[in-house]
Amino acid sequence: LNLVENFCWNPYQLTPAQHQKALKYMLAFFLPGRQVHIYNSQDEFLIQERPQIEMAFIDSSHEYLETKDLINWCQKNKVKWISGHDYGDNFPGVVKAVDEVGGYRFRHETIWVL
């Protein structure tokens, strides 16, 4: 599992250190024995060599260019399932980026799948 998380926001007002500790604990509990890599930035993730990625879930800055760049990277690298969060009126950058690549195939509330 590869995660990009800079721990700058969470709904529980945890400090970044508390947030990181809680995430690592939850991942160890729900994915015992699995290899988990946490990257602190999108740039750090994109430059790493790794095996084929099967699925990407995009829930980043919600800005158009960043979302579009991530979708393009996923398509270029033949990611089989590209999905994400926050498709809706509150995040016009996400909506624009998803719509420009042909729109979603499936949507439930604010979750989308290309």
Residue frames as a rotation matrix with the C-alpha (Angstrom) as fourth column:
LEU 1
0.591 0.807 0.000 0.00
0.807 -0.591 0.000 0.00
0.000 0.000 -1.000 0.00
ASN 2
-0.626 -0.742 0.238 1.38
0.749 -0.658 -0.081 3.40
0.217 0.128 0.968 -1.00
LEU 3
0.522 0.785 -0.334 -0.02
0.847 -0.523 0.094 6.48
-0.101 -0.332 -0.938 0.71
VAL 4
-0.527 -0.562 0.638 0.67
0.508 -0.810 -0.293 10.15
0.681 0.169 0.712 0.16
GLU 5
0.647 0.711 -0.276 -0.18
0.619 -0.279 0.734 11.99
0.445 -0.645 -0.621 3.36
ASN 6
-0.316 -0.793 0.521 1.36
0.247 -0.599 -0.762 15.16
0.916 -0.112 0.385 4.73
PHE 7
-0.185 0.289 -0.939 -0.72
0.953 0.287 -0.099 15.09
0.241 -0.913 -0.328 7.93
CYS 8
-0.941 -0.193 0.277 -1.75
0.164 -0.978 -0.126 18.73
0.295 -0.074 0.953 7.61
TRP 9
-0.404 0.870 0.283 -5.48
-0.878 -0.456 0.147 18.21
0.257 -0.189 0.948 8.24
ASN 10
-0.791 0.348 -0.503 -7.78
0.349 0.932 0.096 15.78
0.503 -0.099 -0.859 9.98
PRO 11
0.020 0.915 0.403 -11.30
-0.024 -0.402 0.915 16.11
1.000 -0.028 0.014 11.37
TYR 12
0.621 0.229 -0.750 -10.18
0.642 0.399 0.654 15.33
0.449 -0.888 0.101 14.93
GLN 13
0.793 -0.354 0.497 -7.73
-0.398 -0.917 -0.017 18.24
0.462 -0.184 -0.868 15.35
LEU 14
0.787 -0.615 -0.047 -4.84
0.519 0.618 0.591 15.89
-0.334 -0.490 0.805 16.04
THR 15
0.332 -0.782 -0.528 -1.33
-0.583 -0.610 0.537 17.23
-0.741 0.130 -0.659 15.77
PRO 16
0.413 -0.227 -0.882 0.60
-0.836 0.290 -0.466 15.96
0.362 0.930 -0.070 12.73
ALA 17
-0.688 -0.726 0.004 2.58
-0.650 0.613 -0.448 13.59
0.323 -0.311 -0.894 15.00
GLN 18
-0.477 0.608 0.634 -0.62
-0.420 0.476 -0.773 12.22
-0.772 -0.635 0.029 16.59
HIS 19
0.525 0.691 -0.498 -2.26
-0.742 0.085 -0.665 11.87
-0.417 0.718 0.557 13.17
GLN 20
0.003 -0.623 -0.782 0.71
-0.830 0.434 -0.349 9.93
0.557 0.650 -0.516 11.79
LYS 21
-0.864 -0.333 0.378 0.82
-0.501 0.652 -0.569 7.65
-0.057 -0.681 -0.730 14.86
ALA 22
-0.098 0.922 0.374 -2.94
-0.486 0.284 -0.827 6.96
-0.868 -0.263 0.420 14.64
LEU 23
0.549 0.280 -0.787 -2.75
-0.836 0.158 -0.526 6.18
-0.023 0.947 0.321 10.91
LYS 24
-0.405 -0.783 -0.472 0.17
-0.727 0.589 -0.352 3.77
0.554 0.200 -0.808 11.37
TYR 25
-0.765 0.188 0.616 -1.69
-0.431 0.561 -0.707 2.03
-0.478 -0.806 -0.348 14.21
MET 26
0.271 0.963 0.003 -4.88
-0.586 0.168 -0.793 1.65
-0.763 0.213 0.610 12.15
LEU 27
0.380 -0.190 -0.905 -3.00
-0.871 0.256 -0.419 0.38
0.311 0.948 -0.068 9.10
ALA 28
-0.726 -0.687 -0.040 -1.10
-0.614 0.673 -0.413 -2.18
0.310 -0.275 -0.910 11.19
PHE 29
-0.520 0.618 0.590 -4.39
-0.395 0.438 -0.808 -3.35
-0.757 -0.653 0.016 12.73
PHE 30
0.494 0.860 -0.130 -6.38
-0.470 0.138 -0.872 -3.59
-0.732 0.492 0.472 9.48
LEU 31
0.798 -0.291 -0.527 -3.52
-0.454 0.284 -0.844 -4.71
0.396 0.914 0.094 7.21
PRO 32
0.590 -0.613 0.526 -1.37
-0.460 0.280 0.843 -6.97
-0.664 -0.739 -0.117 9.37
GLY 33
0.105 -0.684 0.722 1.79
0.396 0.695 0.600 -8.14
-0.912 0.223 0.344 7.67
ARG 34
0.706 0.198 0.680 1.30
0.708 -0.197 -0.678 -5.86
0.000 0.960 -0.279 4.66
GLN 35
-0.461 -0.886 -0.047 3.97
0.867 -0.461 0.192 -3.55
-0.192 0.048 0.980 3.36
VAL 36
0.718 0.696 -0.002 2.90
0.692 -0.714 -0.106 0.09
-0.075 0.075 -0.994 3.75
HIS 37
-0.513 -0.843 0.162 4.82
0.856 -0.516 0.027 3.10
0.061 0.152 0.986 2.43
ILE 38
0.631 0.668 -0.395 3.83
0.692 -0.714 -0.102 6.61
-0.350 -0.209 -0.913 3.52
TYR 39
-0.367 -0.688 0.626 5.13
0.872 -0.488 -0.025 9.46
0.323 0.537 0.780 1.37
ASN 40
-0.290 0.197 -0.937 5.00
0.653 -0.675 -0.344 13.03
-0.699 -0.712 0.067 2.69
SER 41
-0.176 0.243 -0.954 4.41
-0.507 -0.853 -0.124 14.65
-0.844 0.462 0.274 -0.70
GLN 42
0.840 0.528 0.121 3.05
-0.104 0.376 -0.921 13.92
-0.532 0.761 0.371 -4.12
ASP 43
0.560 -0.703 -0.438 6.46
-0.770 -0.248 -0.588 14.69
0.305 0.666 -0.681 -5.63
GLU 44
-0.360 -0.703 0.613 8.18
-0.872 0.488 0.047 12.19
-0.333 -0.518 -0.788 -3.31
PHE 45
0.176 0.532 0.828 5.68
-0.147 0.846 -0.512 9.50
-0.973 -0.032 0.227 -4.36
LEU 46
0.911 0.344 -0.227 5.86
-0.245 0.010 -0.969 10.17
-0.331 0.939 0.094 -8.10
ILE 47
0.311 -0.865 -0.393 9.65
-0.911 -0.154 -0.382 9.79
0.270 0.477 -0.837 -8.34
GLN 48
-0.191 -0.380 0.905 9.81
-0.706 0.694 0.142 6.40
-0.682 -0.612 -0.401 -6.61
GLU 49
-0.543 -0.005 -0.839 10.20
-0.643 0.645 0.412 3.19
0.539 0.764 -0.354 -8.60
ARG 50
-0.421 0.460 0.782 7.56
-0.625 0.477 -0.617 0.64
-0.657 -0.749 0.087 -7.70
PRO 51
-0.829 0.223 0.513 5.67
0.443 0.822 0.359 -2.34
-0.342 0.525 -0.780 -9.12
GLN 52
-0.658 0.663 0.357 2.52
0.203 -0.301 0.932 -1.77
0.725 0.686 0.063 -11.17
ILE 53
-0.888 0.449 0.101 -0.14
-0.293 -0.381 -0.877 0.09
-0.355 -0.809 0.469 -9.19
GLU 54
-0.723 0.670 0.166 -3.55
0.682 0.657 0.320 -1.57
0.106 0.345 -0.933 -9.33
MET 55
0.376 0.920 0.114 -5.65
0.829 -0.389 0.402 1.21
0.414 -0.056 -0.908 -7.80
ALA 56
-0.838 -0.533 0.119 -5.27
0.428 -0.777 -0.462 4.89
0.339 -0.336 0.879 -6.94
PHE 57
0.351 0.890 -0.290 -7.58
0.921 -0.273 0.277 6.84
0.167 -0.364 -0.916 -4.64
ILE 58
-0.558 -0.575 0.599 -7.04
0.555 -0.795 -0.246 10.57
0.617 0.195 0.762 -5.10
ASP 59
0.707 0.661 -0.249 -7.92
0.642 -0.453 0.619 12.81
0.296 -0.597 -0.745 -2.16
SER 60
-0.286 -0.957 -0.051 -5.29
0.939 -0.269 -0.216 15.51
0.193 -0.109 0.975 -2.37
SER 61
-0.881 -0.178 -0.438 -5.33
0.316 -0.910 -0.266 19.31
-0.352 -0.373 0.858 -2.38
HIS 62
0.081 0.981 0.178 -8.53
0.739 0.061 -0.670 19.40
-0.668 0.186 -0.720 -4.48
GLU 63
-0.006 -0.175 -0.985 -6.96
-0.444 -0.882 0.159 21.96
-0.896 0.438 -0.072 -6.79
TYR 64
0.857 0.447 -0.255 -7.52
-0.392 0.244 -0.887 21.47
-0.335 0.860 0.384 -10.50
LEU 65
0.380 -0.762 -0.524 -3.89
-0.800 0.014 -0.600 21.18
0.465 0.647 -0.604 -11.63
GLU 66
-0.547 -0.598 0.586 -2.80
-0.818 0.531 -0.221 18.81
-0.179 -0.600 -0.780 -8.89
THR 67
0.124 0.684 0.719 -5.83
-0.326 0.712 -0.621 16.57
-0.937 -0.158 0.312 -9.41
LYS 68
0.883 0.185 -0.431 -5.39
-0.453 0.097 -0.886 16.63
-0.122 0.978 0.170 -13.19
ASP 69
-0.009 -0.973 -0.231 -1.65
-0.934 0.091 -0.345 15.83
0.357 0.213 -0.910 -12.86
LEU 70
-0.507 -0.144 0.850 -2.41
-0.624 0.742 -0.246 12.84
-0.595 -0.655 -0.466 -10.63
ILE 71
0.554 0.760 0.340 -5.07
-0.221 0.527 -0.820 11.52
-0.803 0.379 0.460 -13.01
ASN 72
0.732 -0.336 -0.592 -2.71
-0.648 -0.078 -0.757 11.95
0.208 0.939 -0.275 -15.97
TRP 73
-0.360 -0.904 0.231 0.09
-0.931 0.333 -0.149 10.18
0.058 -0.269 -0.961 -14.08
CYS 74
-0.183 0.378 0.907 -2.24
-0.397 0.816 -0.420 7.29
-0.899 -0.437 0.001 -13.26
GLN 75
0.843 0.533 -0.063 -3.34
-0.244 0.276 -0.930 6.97
-0.478 0.799 0.363 -16.88
LYS 76
0.413 -0.780 -0.471 0.24
-0.844 -0.135 -0.519 7.18
0.341 0.612 -0.714 -18.18
ASN 77
-0.627 -0.705 0.332 1.28
-0.778 0.544 -0.314 4.45
0.041 -0.455 -0.890 -15.73
LYS 78
-0.377 0.535 -0.756 -1.70
-0.346 0.675 0.651 2.23
0.859 0.508 -0.069 -16.59
VAL 79
-0.910 0.207 0.358 -3.28
-0.327 0.172 -0.929 2.25
-0.254 -0.963 -0.089 -13.15
LYS 80
-0.820 0.572 -0.018 -6.28
0.455 0.669 0.588 -0.08
0.348 0.474 -0.809 -13.50
TRP 81
0.282 0.927 -0.246 -8.66
0.897 -0.164 0.410 1.65
0.340 -0.336 -0.878 -11.08
ILE 82
-0.836 -0.460 0.299 -8.54
0.354 -0.868 -0.347 5.44
0.420 -0.184 0.889 -10.68
SER 83
0.279 0.941 -0.189 -10.86
0.754 -0.094 0.650 6.85
0.594 -0.324 -0.736 -8.07
GLY 84
-0.781 -0.578 0.238 -11.08
0.320 -0.697 -0.642 9.69
0.537 -0.425 0.728 -5.65
HIS 85
-0.158 0.634 -0.757 -12.98
0.965 -0.063 -0.255 11.85
-0.210 -0.771 -0.602 -3.23
ASP 86
-0.243 0.156 -0.957 -14.70
0.334 -0.913 -0.234 15.22
-0.911 -0.376 0.170 -3.16
TYR 87
-0.861 0.173 0.479 -16.40
0.444 -0.207 0.872 15.38
0.250 0.963 0.101 -6.56
GLY 88
0.147 0.952 -0.269 -18.96
0.989 -0.149 0.013 18.09
-0.027 -0.268 -0.963 -5.94
ASP 89
0.698 0.305 0.648 -19.79
0.444 -0.894 -0.057 21.79
0.562 0.327 -0.760 -5.83
ASN 90
0.933 -0.337 -0.124 -17.37
-0.057 -0.481 0.875 22.48
-0.355 -0.809 -0.468 -2.96
PHE 91
-0.018 -0.986 0.169 -14.40
0.028 0.168 0.985 21.31
-0.999 0.023 0.025 -5.05
PRO 92
0.820 0.434 -0.374 -14.69
-0.307 -0.219 -0.926 22.67
-0.484 0.874 -0.046 -8.61
GLY 93
-0.032 -0.915 -0.402 -11.05
-0.986 -0.038 0.165 21.75
-0.166 0.402 -0.901 -9.35
VAL 94
-0.657 -0.124 0.744 -11.78
-0.190 0.982 -0.005 18.06
-0.729 -0.145 -0.669 -8.80
VAL 95
0.369 0.890 0.266 -14.95
0.176 0.214 -0.961 18.25
-0.913 0.401 -0.078 -10.91
LYS 96
0.660 -0.152 -0.736 -13.13
-0.684 -0.528 -0.504 19.98
-0.312 0.836 -0.452 -13.78
ALA 97
-0.410 -0.910 -0.057 -10.20
-0.876 0.376 0.304 17.53
-0.255 0.174 -0.951 -13.75
VAL 98
-0.518 0.292 0.804 -12.47
0.071 0.951 -0.300 14.45
-0.852 -0.099 -0.514 -13.67
ASP 99
0.561 0.826 -0.049 -14.80
0.061 -0.100 -0.993 15.81
-0.826 0.554 -0.107 -16.34
GLU 100
0.370 -0.483 -0.794 -11.91
-0.863 -0.495 -0.101 16.68
-0.344 0.722 -0.600 -18.67
VAL 101
-0.749 -0.662 0.003 -10.79
-0.621 0.704 0.345 13.05
-0.231 0.256 -0.939 -18.84
GLY 102
-0.701 0.537 -0.470 -14.26
-0.144 0.539 0.830 11.84
0.699 0.649 -0.301 -19.80
GLY 103
0.062 0.758 0.650 -16.08
-0.883 -0.262 0.390 11.99
0.466 -0.598 0.653 -16.49
TYR 104
-0.579 -0.239 0.779 -16.71
-0.709 0.620 -0.336 9.33
-0.403 -0.747 -0.529 -13.92
ARG 105
-0.655 0.368 -0.660 -18.07
-0.201 0.758 0.621 5.82
0.729 0.539 -0.422 -14.66
PHE 106
0.141 0.644 -0.752 -19.47
0.730 0.446 0.518 5.50
0.669 -0.622 -0.407 -11.17
ARG 107
-0.646 -0.296 0.704 -20.24
-0.226 -0.807 -0.546 7.97
0.730 -0.511 0.454 -8.44
HIS 108
0.209 0.678 -0.705 -21.60
0.775 0.325 0.542 7.62
0.597 -0.659 -0.458 -4.93
GLU 109
0.786 0.134 -0.604 -22.06
0.485 -0.738 0.468 10.92
-0.383 -0.661 -0.645 -3.13
THR 110
0.748 -0.526 -0.404 -18.63
-0.592 -0.804 -0.050 12.54
-0.298 0.277 -0.914 -3.51
ILE 111
-0.146 -0.775 0.615 -16.65
-0.169 0.632 0.756 9.34
-0.975 0.006 -0.223 -4.34
TRP 112
0.650 0.314 -0.692 -15.87
-0.701 -0.103 -0.706 8.89
-0.293 0.944 0.153 -8.05
VAL 113
0.003 -0.616 0.788 -14.38
0.176 0.776 0.606 6.15
-0.984 0.137 0.111 -10.22
LEU 114
-0.124 -0.123 -0.985 -13.04
-0.883 -0.438 0.166 6.67
-0.452 0.890 -0.055 -13.74
